[in-house]
C-alpha cells in the first residue's frame, strides 16, 4: 500500500525551480550517506556493502522522489522501490529506528539546502528594528507550499517504510513459518510429525538428504568499525532467503549464524544437485560453506543428523577443502574416530613428530590440500623444496613414507586418530 499525493504545478522561487539544490542526486546522496555514517550511530556500524549499496541507492531514490514532487510530479515507482528496500532490511535485521533516523537526517540536509537557496537573492532591508528579508508574495507561496510538501513527503516515506517493514516482518515470523520450524525440530528430535505436517501443508518425504552445515564467519564480523552481530544476522537471513526463494516449503532447515541442519527431500533435489545447492548458499552467505551429507528415512533422521555433524567435525579437524562431503568419502575417517585401542595405537604413530611441530603442520596441510605440493607450500609460505624435505623427514621419523600409498594411508589414519585423542 502506497500513500499517494495529488499532482500539482512545480514550485519556483525567483523564477527557478525550488528543487534546484537537490538536482545533483548522485553527489548529494553520497554526501548524505557520509553524514549518516558519522552522525547516525547505528549506521556507522553497518557492513560496508550495506552502506555503499542499499543505503546509497535508496538515499538516491528518496532524493529523486523529493525532486519529482517539488517539480509537481509524483513518481510511484520510487515509492515502490522504497517499500522493497524496507522489506529487504526487515529480512536482514536492520533496525527500523536506524532507518527512520537516517530518513529524518536526510530531510534535515535537504530542507536546509532548499530553504537556503529559496532565501538567497531576496532584498534585505535594514532599519532600527534590525534586518528584514523582503520576499515576493509568489515566492512566499512557493516556500510555504514547499514546506508543506516536505512534511507530506516525510509522512509518505516513513509510512511506506513502516508498512513494508512490518508486513515483511510478520511474514517472516508468521504462523506458517513457526509451524515449519516446529516440524523440522520434530523430525530432528524423532517425534511424531503427521499432525504438524498437515498443519503446514507439507508432505513428509519417504527419504531425506540430511545435511550438516558449517557457515564460517564473514570477514566483517570482526571488523572494529561495524556491528559484527548485524553482519552475522544479515548473513543468516541471506541464506534463509535463498532457501525460501528457490525451494519454498521443500527444504526444511534449522540454522544459526554458524551453521545447522538441512532436510532436503530426495524428490526435491537429486544427490548430484546438492553440490550446486551448497554453492548457491555460499554465494548468498558470501562465505564458503562446508557441508556433509547422510541420507535417511524420517525415522532415521535423528541418528543421521548426529552422524552428519560428526562427519562435519572430522572435516573441520582435518581442515579439508570447503564444499560438500558425502559419507562414503569419509567412511574410513569416521570409523577411525570411534574410541578403542585401534585409535589409540594409530594416534601414537605420530609421537615422533611431537618435537617437530613444523613437520606435523606440513603433514596436516599436505593432506588437507589433497597432496598438492604447490598449494601446501603457498599455505605454509615456504618453497616446494621445503615441503619435499619435510615430507621426507616425516617418513624417516615415523617409518611411513608419505610418498607411498601405504605410508600415506597410515599417516592419514594416524592424523585422524590423533586429532580425536587431543579433542
C-alpha positions as CSV (number, residue, x, y, z in Angstrom):
1,X,0.0,0.0,0.0
2,X,1.4,3.4,-1.0
3,X,0.5,6.8,0.2
4,X,-0.5,9.0,-2.8
5,X,-0.1,12.7,-3.2
6,X,-2.1,14.6,-5.8
7,X,-0.1,16.1,-8.7
8,X,0.3,19.9,-8.8
9,X,2.3,22.6,-10.5
10,X,6.0,22.7,-9.9
11,X,7.2,25.2,-7.3
12,X,9.5,28.0,-8.2
13,X,11.4,30.8,-6.4
14,X,12.6,33.8,-8.3
15,X,11.8,32.0,-11.5
16,X,13.9,28.9,-10.7
17,X,12.6,25.5,-9.5
18,X,12.6,25.3,-5.8
19,X,14.1,21.8,-6.2
20,X,17.3,23.1,-7.9
21,X,19.6,22.4,-4.9
22,X,18.6,18.7,-5.0
23,X,19.2,18.2,-8.7
24,X,22.7,16.6,-8.2
25,X,21.1,13.5,-6.9
26,X,24.2,11.3,-7.1
27,X,26.6,13.7,-5.4
28,X,24.1,14.7,-2.7
29,X,23.3,11.1,-1.9
30,X,27.0,10.4,-1.3
31,X,27.2,13.4,1.0
32,X,24.1,12.3,2.9
33,X,25.4,8.8,3.3
34,X,28.7,10.1,4.7
35,X,26.7,12.2,7.1
36,X,24.6,9.1,8.2
37,X,27.8,7.2,8.9
38,X,29.2,10.0,11.1
39,X,26.1,11.1,12.9
40,X,23.6,8.2,13.0
41,X,25.3,5.8,15.4
42,X,23.8,2.5,14.1
43,X,24.6,3.4,10.5
44,X,28.3,3.7,11.3
45,X,28.3,0.1,12.4
46,X,26.5,-1.3,9.3
47,X,28.5,-3.5,6.9
48,X,30.3,-1.7,4.0
49,X,28.2,-3.5,1.4
50,X,25.0,-2.2,3.1
51,X,26.3,1.4,3.3
52,X,27.7,1.6,-0.2
53,X,25.0,-0.5,-1.7
54,X,21.4,-0.4,-0.4
55,X,21.7,2.7,1.7
56,X,23.3,4.8,-1.0
57,X,20.8,3.5,-3.6
58,X,17.8,4.2,-1.5
59,X,19.0,7.7,-0.5
60,X,19.3,8.5,-4.2
61,X,15.8,7.1,-4.7
62,X,14.4,9.3,-1.9
63,X,16.0,12.4,-3.4
64,X,14.6,11.6,-6.9
65,X,11.2,11.2,-5.3
66,X,11.6,14.6,-3.5
67,X,12.7,16.4,-6.7
68,X,9.8,14.9,-8.6
69,X,7.2,16.0,-6.0
70,X,8.7,19.6,-5.7
71,X,8.5,19.8,-9.5
72,X,4.9,18.7,-9.5
73,X,5.4,15.1,-10.5
74,X,4.5,12.0,-8.5
75,X,6.9,9.0,-9.1
76,X,5.1,5.9,-7.7
77,X,7.8,3.5,-8.8
78,X,10.2,5.3,-6.4
79,X,7.8,4.7,-3.5
80,X,7.6,1.1,-4.6
81,X,11.4,0.8,-4.6
82,X,11.5,2.2,-1.1
83,X,9.0,-0.4,0.1
84,X,11.0,-3.2,-1.5
85,X,14.1,-1.9,0.3
86,X,12.3,-1.7,3.6
87,X,11.2,-5.4,3.2
88,X,14.8,-6.4,2.5
89,X,16.0,-4.5,5.6
90,X,13.4,-6.3,7.6
91,X,14.7,-9.7,6.3
92,X,18.3,-8.7,7.1
93,X,17.6,-7.4,10.6
94,X,18.4,-3.7,10.0
95,X,16.7,-2.0,13.0
96,X,13.7,0.1,11.8
97,X,14.7,3.0,14.2
98,X,18.0,3.3,12.3
99,X,16.1,3.5,9.0
100,X,13.8,6.2,10.3
101,X,16.6,8.2,11.9
102,X,18.6,8.2,8.7
103,X,15.5,9.4,6.7
104,X,15.0,12.3,9.1
105,X,18.7,13.2,9.0
106,X,18.4,13.3,5.2
107,X,15.4,15.5,5.4
108,X,17.3,18.0,7.6
109,X,20.1,18.3,5.0
110,X,17.7,18.6,2.0
111,X,15.4,21.1,3.7
112,X,18.3,23.3,4.7
113,X,19.6,23.3,1.1
114,X,16.2,24.1,-0.3
115,X,15.4,26.9,2.2
116,X,18.8,28.5,1.9
117,X,18.5,28.6,-1.9
118,X,15.0,30.0,-1.7
119,X,16.1,32.8,0.6
120,X,19.2,33.7,-1.4
121,X,18.9,36.8,-3.6
122,X,16.0,38.4,-1.9
123,X,16.1,42.0,-0.7
124,X,17.4,42.6,2.8
125,X,16.1,45.8,4.4
126,X,17.7,47.3,7.4
127,X,16.0,49.7,9.9
128,X,16.0,50.4,13.6
129,X,14.4,47.1,14.3
130,X,17.1,45.1,12.5
131,X,17.3,43.3,9.2
132,X,14.1,42.3,7.4
133,X,14.0,39.9,4.4
134,X,11.6,41.1,1.7
135,X,10.1,38.1,-0.2
136,X,7.7,38.4,-3.1
137,X,4.2,37.1,-2.4
138,X,4.5,34.5,-5.2
139,X,7.8,33.2,-3.8
140,X,6.4,33.1,-0.3
141,X,3.6,31.0,-1.5
142,X,6.1,28.6,-3.1
143,X,8.2,28.5,0.1
144,X,5.1,27.7,2.1
145,X,4.0,25.1,-0.4
146,X,7.4,23.6,-0.4
147,X,7.4,23.3,3.4
148,X,4.0,21.5,3.3
149,X,5.3,19.2,0.6
150,X,8.3,18.3,2.8
151,X,6.0,17.3,5.6
152,X,3.8,15.3,3.2
153,X,6.9,13.7,1.7
154,X,8.3,12.7,5.1
155,X,4.9,11.2,6.0
156,X,4.9,9.3,2.7
157,X,8.3,7.9,3.1
158,X,8.1,6.9,6.8
159,X,4.6,5.4,6.2
160,X,5.9,3.4,3.2
161,X,8.9,2.1,5.1
162,X,7.0,1.2,8.3
163,X,4.2,-0.6,6.4
164,X,6.5,-2.6,4.2
165,X,8.9,-3.4,7.1
166,X,6.2,-4.6,9.4
167,X,4.4,-6.6,6.6
168,X,7.7,-8.4,5.8
169,X,8.5,-9.0,9.5
170,X,5.1,-10.5,10.0
171,X,5.6,-12.7,7.0
172,X,9.0,-13.9,8.3
173,X,7.6,-14.8,11.7
174,X,4.2,-16.0,10.5
175,X,2.4,-18.9,11.9
176,X,3.3,-21.0,8.9
177,X,7.0,-20.3,9.4
178,X,6.7,-21.2,13.1
179,X,4.9,-24.4,12.2
180,X,7.6,-25.4,9.6
181,X,10.2,-24.7,12.2
182,X,8.4,-26.9,14.7
183,X,8.0,-29.7,12.1
184,X,11.8,-29.6,11.4
185,X,12.6,-29.7,15.1
186,X,10.2,-32.7,15.5
187,X,11.8,-34.6,12.6
188,X,15.3,-34.0,14.1
189,X,14.1,-35.0,17.5
190,X,12.4,-38.2,16.4
191,X,8.9,-37.1,17.4
192,X,5.6,-37.7,15.6
193,X,5.1,-35.3,12.8
194,X,1.9,-36.3,11.0
195,X,-0.3,-33.7,12.7
196,X,2.2,-30.8,12.3
197,X,2.8,-31.8,8.6
198,X,-0.9,-31.5,7.9
199,X,-1.0,-28.1,9.6
200,X,1.9,-26.9,7.5
201,X,0.5,-28.4,4.3
202,X,3.8,-30.2,3.8
203,X,4.0,-33.8,2.8
204,X,6.6,-35.9,4.7
205,X,9.0,-37.4,2.2
206,X,10.0,-41.0,2.2
207,X,13.7,-40.2,2.2
208,X,15.7,-37.1,3.0
209,X,19.2,-35.8,2.3
210,X,20.3,-34.8,5.8
211,X,23.0,-32.1,5.5
212,X,25.1,-30.6,8.4
213,X,26.3,-27.1,7.5
214,X,29.1,-25.0,8.8
215,X,28.8,-21.3,8.0
216,X,32.1,-19.6,8.7
217,X,32.3,-16.0,10.0
218,X,32.1,-13.2,7.4
219,X,35.3,-11.1,7.5
220,X,33.4,-8.1,8.6
221,X,32.1,-9.8,11.7
222,X,35.5,-9.0,13.3
223,X,35.8,-5.5,11.9
224,X,36.1,-2.9,14.7
225,X,34.2,-0.4,12.5
226,X,30.9,-2.4,12.1
227,X,28.5,-4.3,14.3
228,X,29.5,-7.9,14.0
229,X,26.1,-9.2,15.2
230,X,24.4,-7.3,12.4
231,X,26.8,-8.8,9.8
232,X,26.2,-12.3,11.1
233,X,22.4,-11.8,11.2
234,X,22.4,-10.5,7.6
235,X,24.5,-13.5,6.5
236,X,22.0,-15.9,8.1
237,X,19.0,-14.1,6.6
238,X,20.5,-14.2,3.1
239,X,20.9,-18.0,3.4
240,X,17.4,-18.4,4.7
241,X,16.0,-16.1,1.9
242,X,17.9,-18.2,-0.7
243,X,16.3,-21.4,0.6
244,X,12.8,-19.8,0.8
245,X,13.1,-18.4,-2.7
246,X,14.5,-21.4,-4.5
247,X,12.8,-24.2,-2.5
248,X,9.7,-22.8,-0.8
249,X,8.3,-25.4,1.7
250,X,10.6,-28.1,0.3
251,X,13.9,-27.7,2.2
252,X,13.4,-27.8,5.9
253,X,16.1,-26.1,8.0
254,X,17.3,-25.3,11.5
255,X,20.1,-22.7,11.1
256,X,22.0,-20.3,13.2
257,X,24.7,-17.8,12.2
258,X,27.4,-20.5,12.3
259,X,25.5,-23.4,10.7
260,X,22.9,-26.0,11.3
261,X,20.9,-28.8,9.6
262,X,19.0,-29.0,6.3
263,X,16.5,-31.7,5.5
264,X,16.1,-32.0,1.7
265,X,13.5,-34.4,0.2
266,X,15.1,-36.6,-2.4
267,X,12.2,-35.8,-4.6
268,X,13.1,-32.1,-4.5
269,X,16.8,-32.4,-5.3
270,X,18.8,-35.3,-6.6
271,X,22.0,-36.1,-4.8
272,X,24.1,-34.7,-7.7
273,X,22.3,-31.4,-7.4
274,X,23.3,-30.9,-3.7
275,X,26.8,-29.6,-4.6
276,X,25.1,-26.7,-6.5
277,X,22.8,-26.1,-3.5
278,X,25.9,-25.6,-1.3
279,X,27.4,-23.3,-3.9
280,X,24.2,-21.3,-4.0
281,X,24.1,-20.9,-0.3
282,X,27.7,-19.9,-0.2
283,X,27.1,-17.2,-2.7
284,X,24.2,-16.0,-0.7
285,X,26.1,-16.0,2.6
286,X,29.2,-14.5,0.8
287,X,31.4,-17.1,2.7
288,X,32.4,-20.6,1.7
289,X,30.0,-23.1,3.4
290,X,31.1,-26.6,4.2
291,X,28.5,-29.4,4.4
292,X,28.3,-33.2,5.0
293,X,25.6,-35.5,3.7
294,X,23.8,-38.6,5.0
295,X,20.6,-40.0,3.6
296,X,17.8,-41.2,5.9
297,X,14.1,-42.1,6.2
298,X,12.1,-39.8,8.5
299,X,12.6,-42.3,11.4
300,X,16.3,-42.4,10.8
301,X,16.7,-38.6,10.7
302,X,17.9,-38.0,14.4
303,X,20.7,-40.6,14.0
304,X,21.6,-39.4,10.5
305,X,21.8,-35.8,11.7
306,X,24.1,-36.8,14.5
307,X,26.3,-38.7,12.1
308,X,26.3,-35.8,9.6
309,X,27.5,-33.4,12.3
310,X,30.2,-35.9,13.4
311,X,31.4,-36.0,9.8
312,X,31.4,-32.2,9.7
313,X,33.6,-32.3,12.8
314,X,36.0,-34.6,11.0
315,X,36.1,-32.2,8.0
316,X,36.8,-29.3,10.4
317,X,39.5,-31.1,12.4
318,X,41.3,-32.2,9.2
319,X,40.9,-28.7,7.7
320,X,39.6,-30.2,4.4
321,X,38.8,-28.1,1.4
322,X,35.4,-26.4,1.5
323,X,32.4,-27.9,-0.2
324,X,30.1,-30.9,0.2
325,X,31.3,-34.2,1.6
326,X,29.4,-37.5,1.4
327,X,29.6,-40.3,3.9
328,X,31.4,-42.7,1.6
329,X,34.1,-40.1,1.1
330,X,34.7,-40.0,4.9
331,X,33.8,-43.6,5.9
332,X,37.3,-44.5,6.8
333,X,37.9,-41.3,8.8
334,X,34.6,-41.8,10.6
335,X,35.4,-45.3,11.6
336,X,38.9,-44.2,12.9
337,X,37.2,-41.7,15.2
338,X,35.5,-44.5,17.2
339,X,37.1,-44.9,20.6
340,X,39.2,-48.0,21.2
341,X,42.7,-49.5,21.3
342,X,43.0,-49.3,17.5
343,X,42.5,-45.5,17.6
344,X,45.0,-45.2,20.4
345,X,47.6,-47.1,18.6
346,X,47.2,-45.2,15.4
347,X,47.5,-41.9,17.2
348,X,50.7,-43.0,18.7
349,X,52.3,-43.4,15.3
350,X,52.8,-39.6,15.1
351,X,54.6,-39.4,18.5
352,X,58.0,-39.0,16.9
353,X,56.7,-35.7,15.4
354,X,55.9,-34.2,18.8
355,X,59.2,-32.3,18.9
356,X,58.9,-31.2,15.3
357,X,55.7,-29.0,15.1
358,X,56.6,-27.8,11.6
359,X,56.6,-31.4,10.3
360,X,53.2,-32.1,11.9
361,X,51.8,-28.9,10.4
362,X,53.2,-29.8,7.0
363,X,51.6,-33.2,7.1
364,X,48.3,-31.7,8.1
365,X,48.4,-29.1,5.4
366,X,49.6,-31.5,2.7
367,X,46.7,-33.9,3.4
368,X,44.1,-31.1,3.6
369,X,45.3,-29.8,0.2
370,X,44.8,-33.2,-1.4
371,X,48.6,-33.8,-1.6
372,X,49.1,-30.7,-3.8
373,X,52.7,-29.6,-3.0
374,X,52.4,-26.2,-4.6
375,X,49.2,-25.4,-2.6
376,X,50.8,-26.7,0.6
377,X,53.8,-24.5,0.0
378,X,51.7,-21.4,-0.5
379,X,49.7,-22.1,2.6
380,X,52.8,-22.5,4.7
381,X,54.7,-19.7,3.0
382,X,57.6,-21.9,2.1
383,X,59.3,-23.3,-1.1
384,X,58.1,-26.6,-2.6
385,X,61.5,-28.0,-2.0
386,X,61.0,-27.3,1.8
387,X,57.7,-29.3,1.6
388,X,59.5,-32.2,-0.1
389,X,62.3,-32.1,2.6
390,X,59.8,-32.1,5.4
391,X,57.8,-35.0,3.9
392,X,61.0,-37.0,3.6
393,X,61.8,-36.2,7.3
394,X,58.3,-37.4,8.3
395,X,59.0,-40.7,6.6
396,X,62.4,-41.0,8.3
397,X,61.0,-40.3,11.8
398,X,57.8,-42.3,11.6
399,X,58.8,-45.1,9.4
400,X,55.9,-44.4,7.0
401,X,56.8,-42.7,3.7
402,X,54.1,-40.1,2.7
403,X,55.1,-40.5,-1.0
404,X,54.0,-44.2,-0.9
405,X,50.3,-45.2,-0.9
406,X,50.6,-47.5,2.1
407,X,52.7,-44.9,4.1
408,X,50.3,-42.1,3.3
409,X,47.3,-44.4,4.4
410,X,48.8,-44.9,7.8
411,X,49.9,-41.3,8.3
412,X,46.4,-40.0,7.3
413,X,44.8,-42.6,9.6
414,X,47.1,-41.6,12.4
415,X,46.4,-38.0,11.9
416,X,42.6,-38.6,12.2
417,X,43.1,-40.7,15.4
418,X,45.4,-38.2,17.0
419,X,43.1,-35.3,16.3
420,X,40.4,-37.1,18.3
421,X,42.7,-38.1,21.1
422,X,43.6,-34.4,21.5
423,X,39.9,-33.4,21.4
